[in-house]
């Protein structure tokens, strides 16, 4: 490993050690769009509900991942990953009118008569609900790399599957992150590589659960809102800037920052090559 390595070495290139293990810590926030809502009141079953609105939600997540990889070719590293994930976020829920809220929960708040008060037609915003989740993730991918002089470029492609507590179905995600940087040779201190790039992230999930929400118009009564909803990312692209330090052929560190209106995150990685 890797295949064709000797040909590359014979041309004067110094290849990294063929196998690697690594640990990564991720912490970030992502905007999600919620759609295709199904709701139910107090455990009475789910039904389509266009009179209930879920705003875009910003979900924060944190994960720890372990990676095992190998250089299959001098220009391609393949890897598998496994880890855990947890997070949460605030979800804003609204009804198209006070009348719709009354009918949905079966309450008596004075909007059912022939002459309902004018405020019965006003949209209603329920108190913000908070959702937490945890679970495990696994997957794999490959990274294409190359250099031109001291110019460095890479293209990681990663596919992951997550099994989390707030979803009855598995969540499938793709992550593609082209990067370009410059290798700074530090002598015995190794190679330092600042880089920039972008990340394309795509995931879809069906989220199920319930909220216990107080209804101010009904004297603060608490009602159970069951839901099932499709969740997808808002905006697939974001920017990336990072710094990689190959202290030796055996040990390296990486710090990366993702930024953008829809997403921001930080990734810290340590790896050993052997």
Backbone torsions as a table, in degrees:
resi	resn	phi	psi	omega
1	UNK	NA	137.1	-9.4
2	UNK	-82.2	165.1	175.5
3	UNK	-62.6	143.7	179.5
4	UNK	67.7	14.6	-176.4
5	UNK	-63.7	-40.1	-175.5
6	UNK	-63.4	-35.8	178.4
7	UNK	-62.4	-38.7	-179.9
8	UNK	-70.3	-42.0	179.0
9	UNK	-62.9	-39.7	179.9
10	UNK	-63.2	-21.9	178.1
11	UNK	-89.9	5.1	173.3
12	UNK	97.9	9.2	179.7
13	UNK	-91.1	144.9	178.2
14	UNK	-102.7	111.6	-176.7
15	UNK	-90.5	152.8	175.6
16	UNK	-72.3	164.8	173.7
17	UNK	-58.6	146.9	-167.3
18	UNK	-74.1	-23.9	-175.6
19	UNK	-119.0	152.5	-179.8
20	UNK	-147.9	148.0	169.9
21	UNK	-126.1	145.4	-177.1
22	UNK	-150.3	162.0	175.3
23	UNK	-129.2	135.1	179.2
24	UNK	-129.8	139.3	173.4
25	UNK	-113.6	130.4	-178.7
26	UNK	-123.1	137.2	174.1
27	UNK	-144.2	122.8	-176.8
28	UNK	-164.4	175.7	178.6
29	UNK	-134.0	143.6	-175.7
30	UNK	-139.7	136.7	173.1
31	UNK	-81.0	137.5	178.4
32	UNK	-124.9	144.4	173.3
33	UNK	-100.3	131.9	-179.4
34	UNK	-105.4	135.2	-176.4
35	UNK	-151.0	174.1	178.2
36	UNK	51.5	54.2	-174.2
37	UNK	-76.5	134.4	169.5
38	UNK	-121.3	131.3	-177.1
39	UNK	-133.0	160.4	175.1
40	UNK	-147.3	151.3	-178.4
41	UNK	-106.4	125.4	171.2
42	UNK	54.1	40.9	175.1
43	UNK	76.6	20.2	-175.8
44	UNK	-95.4	19.4	177.6
45	UNK	94.4	158.0	-175.4
46	UNK	-97.1	146.4	173.8
47	UNK	-150.6	158.1	179.7
48	UNK	-62.4	141.7	-173.9
49	UNK	-146.0	91.4	177.7
50	UNK	-80.2	-6.5	178.6
51	UNK	-87.7	-2.6	176.0
52	UNK	-108.5	131.1	-179.2
53	UNK	-115.8	133.1	171.2
54	UNK	-110.8	120.4	177.1
55	UNK	-71.3	167.9	170.4
56	UNK	-56.3	140.8	-177.9
57	UNK	-118.5	146.0	176.5
58	UNK	-108.4	113.9	-175.0
59	UNK	-106.6	129.0	176.3
60	UNK	-99.2	139.0	-179.3
61	UNK	-137.7	156.1	-179.7
62	UNK	-140.5	134.9	-178.7
63	UNK	-144.7	154.7	172.4
64	UNK	-122.0	128.1	-176.3
65	UNK	-133.1	144.0	175.7
66	UNK	-115.7	139.5	-174.0
67	UNK	-126.8	138.8	172.6
68	UNK	-126.1	124.0	-174.6
69	UNK	-140.1	172.1	178.6
70	UNK	-154.3	149.4	175.1
71	UNK	-83.2	106.1	178.6
72	UNK	-75.4	-40.2	173.7
73	UNK	-131.3	164.7	177.9
74	UNK	-59.6	-21.2	-178.0
75	UNK	-109.2	4.0	-176.1
76	UNK	-140.4	122.9	172.0
77	UNK	-106.3	131.4	176.6
78	UNK	-112.3	149.5	-173.9
79	UNK	-154.3	157.8	170.2
80	UNK	-121.5	149.7	-178.0
81	UNK	-133.4	151.8	174.5
82	UNK	-148.9	145.1	-178.8
83	UNK	-175.0	-169.8	177.3
84	UNK	-123.8	162.2	-178.9
85	UNK	-146.2	146.4	174.2
86	UNK	-150.4	158.9	-179.7
87	UNK	176.7	-166.6	-179.8
88	UNK	175.6	175.8	179.3
89	UNK	-176.0	167.4	177.9
90	UNK	-88.4	138.6	179.2
91	UNK	-122.7	123.9	-178.9
92	UNK	-97.5	127.0	-175.7
93	UNK	-120.0	137.6	177.5
94	UNK	-139.6	158.8	174.4
95	UNK	-114.3	148.3	-177.8
96	UNK	-64.3	-26.2	178.1
97	UNK	-161.0	163.4	175.7
98	UNK	-65.6	-32.9	176.9
99	UNK	-62.2	-43.9	179.1
100	UNK	-63.2	-39.4	178.0
101	UNK	-63.7	-42.9	179.5
102	UNK	-60.7	-45.5	-178.6
103	UNK	-67.3	-38.8	-176.3
104	UNK	-65.3	-47.5	-177.7
105	UNK	-89.2	-5.8	-179.2
106	UNK	69.4	34.8	-178.6
107	UNK	-92.3	166.9	173.6
108	UNK	-118.8	95.0	-178.6
109	UNK	-123.4	22.1	171.1
110	UNK	85.6	19.2	-179.2
111	UNK	-112.8	7.3	-173.4
112	UNK	-94.9	-9.3	-177.0
113	UNK	-78.0	-179.4	179.9
114	UNK	-70.7	-29.5	-178.5
115	UNK	-121.3	72.0	-179.5
116	UNK	-67.3	149.7	176.4
117	UNK	-58.2	152.9	-178.6
118	UNK	-56.5	-32.6	-177.0
119	UNK	-69.3	-11.3	179.2
120	UNK	-66.6	-20.0	179.3
121	UNK	-89.6	-4.5	-177.4
122	UNK	-76.9	142.0	173.1
123	UNK	-61.6	148.7	-177.0
124	UNK	-121.0	129.5	175.9
125	UNK	-104.7	118.5	177.9
126	UNK	-78.7	159.9	176.5
127	UNK	-57.2	143.0	-179.4
128	UNK	-59.8	131.9	178.2
129	UNK	-102.5	148.4	179.7
130	UNK	-114.0	131.7	-180.0
131	UNK	-118.7	132.9	175.8
132	UNK	-117.0	151.3	178.2
133	UNK	-148.5	162.7	174.9
134	UNK	-154.0	163.3	179.4
135	UNK	170.2	-162.4	-177.4
136	UNK	-126.5	155.2	-179.9
137	UNK	-137.8	148.9	176.9
138	UNK	-151.5	160.7	-179.2
139	UNK	169.5	-157.6	-177.9
140	UNK	-170.4	178.9	180.0
141	UNK	176.4	-165.6	179.2
142	UNK	-147.8	158.4	176.5
143	UNK	-128.1	124.1	172.7
144	UNK	-93.2	132.3	-176.8
145	UNK	-135.0	160.0	176.1
146	UNK	-168.4	164.8	177.0
147	UNK	-136.5	154.2	170.3
148	UNK	-136.8	100.3	-168.8
149	UNK	65.7	-125.2	176.7
150	UNK	-95.1	1.1	176.6
151	UNK	-77.6	131.6	-175.6
152	UNK	-121.5	138.8	174.3
153	UNK	-141.4	151.8	-179.6
154	UNK	-149.3	158.6	177.9
155	UNK	-141.1	89.2	174.3
156	UNK	-78.3	138.7	175.3
157	UNK	-129.0	118.7	-173.8
158	UNK	-128.2	135.9	174.9
159	UNK	-120.2	128.2	-178.8
160	UNK	-130.3	154.6	174.9
161	UNK	-124.5	130.1	-178.3
162	UNK	-121.2	137.7	175.8
163	UNK	-116.4	102.1	-173.5
164	UNK	-119.0	162.2	-171.1
165	UNK	-70.7	-24.3	-175.3
166	UNK	-93.5	9.4	-180.0
167	UNK	-136.8	135.8	177.4
168	UNK	-80.7	-12.8	179.9
169	UNK	-118.5	158.0	178.3
170	UNK	-69.7	148.6	179.6
171	UNK	-105.9	124.2	-177.6
172	UNK	-108.0	132.8	-175.2
173	UNK	-135.1	146.7	172.8
174	UNK	-120.2	141.4	178.5
175	UNK	-137.7	119.3	178.6
176	UNK	-124.5	126.8	-169.4
177	UNK	-137.4	83.3	174.6
178	UNK	-66.2	138.0	-178.6
179	UNK	-139.3	152.0	175.1
180	UNK	-142.0	137.8	-176.5
181	UNK	-152.5	-175.2	-176.9
182	UNK	-129.0	126.8	180.0
183	UNK	-82.3	119.9	176.6
184	UNK	-105.0	113.4	-176.8
185	UNK	-82.5	122.5	-174.9
186	UNK	-108.2	21.6	-179.3
187	UNK	68.1	-128.5	-178.7
188	UNK	-69.1	-12.6	179.5
189	UNK	-87.1	3.5	174.4
190	UNK	93.9	-149.1	-176.1
191	UNK	-127.5	128.9	177.2
192	UNK	-108.1	129.2	-174.6
193	UNK	-128.5	98.2	168.5
194	UNK	-75.5	145.2	-177.7
195	UNK	-150.8	162.3	174.3
196	UNK	-133.6	167.5	179.5
197	UNK	174.2	-154.4	-178.8
198	UNK	-148.2	159.9	177.5
199	UNK	-128.1	129.7	171.5
200	UNK	-106.0	119.2	-175.1
201	UNK	-124.8	130.6	-179.0
202	UNK	-136.7	127.7	176.5
203	UNK	-152.3	148.6	175.4
204	UNK	-137.5	145.6	-178.8
205	UNK	-151.4	154.0	170.7
206	UNK	-107.3	114.5	-174.7
207	UNK	-103.7	132.7	177.1
208	UNK	-126.4	153.7	178.2
209	UNK	166.2	-160.4	178.3
210	UNK	-154.2	156.5	173.3
211	UNK	-124.4	143.2	168.8
212	UNK	-100.3	109.1	-171.1
213	UNK	-115.4	134.5	174.9
214	UNK	-79.6	137.1	179.6
215	UNK	-106.9	105.4	-175.9
216	UNK	-61.8	-37.7	-177.4
217	UNK	-67.2	-16.2	179.1
218	UNK	-107.9	30.2	177.1
219	UNK	74.2	24.2	178.3
220	UNK	82.4	13.9	176.4
221	UNK	-59.4	143.7	177.1
222	UNK	-97.4	128.9	-179.6
223	UNK	-122.6	147.7	179.4
224	UNK	-93.6	126.5	177.2
225	UNK	-112.6	107.4	174.9
226	UNK	-87.4	147.4	-177.1
227	UNK	-149.6	156.4	167.1
228	UNK	-139.6	130.6	-171.5
229	UNK	-150.8	145.1	175.0
230	UNK	-82.8	137.1	-178.9
231	UNK	-124.1	129.0	176.6
232	UNK	-140.1	156.8	-177.8
233	UNK	-70.3	149.0	173.8
234	UNK	-98.2	107.6	-177.6
235	UNK	81.1	112.5	-174.5
236	UNK	-83.4	-23.9	-173.0
237	UNK	-102.1	145.0	171.6
238	UNK	-149.0	162.4	-179.9
239	UNK	-86.0	161.7	-178.5
240	UNK	-139.5	138.3	170.0
241	UNK	-140.4	139.4	-176.2
242	UNK	-157.4	177.8	-179.9
243	UNK	-143.1	124.6	178.5
244	UNK	-115.8	136.8	179.2
245	UNK	-126.4	111.1	172.9
246	UNK	-91.5	93.2	-176.1
247	UNK	-65.0	-31.8	177.5
248	UNK	-158.7	-176.1	176.5
249	UNK	-71.7	-10.6	-176.9
250	UNK	-107.5	-23.6	-171.2
251	UNK	-136.4	140.7	177.6
252	UNK	-153.4	161.1	178.1
253	UNK	-132.1	154.5	179.1
254	UNK	-146.9	138.1	172.8
255	UNK	-129.9	129.2	-175.1
256	UNK	-135.9	141.3	179.6
257	UNK	-123.4	127.8	174.0
258	UNK	-102.6	142.3	-175.0
259	UNK	-145.3	151.8	179.3
260	UNK	158.3	168.9	-178.6
261	UNK	-64.4	-38.3	-174.7
262	UNK	-92.3	-13.5	-173.9
263	UNK	-154.0	141.3	167.0
264	UNK	-147.8	143.2	-175.5
265	UNK	-161.2	167.9	173.6
266	UNK	-134.5	140.0	177.8
267	UNK	-128.3	128.0	176.2
268	UNK	-119.1	130.0	-174.2
269	UNK	-135.0	141.3	170.1
270	UNK	-128.1	139.8	-177.3
271	UNK	-144.6	151.5	174.7
272	UNK	-118.4	137.5	177.2
273	UNK	-117.9	140.8	-177.8
274	UNK	-146.6	NA	NA
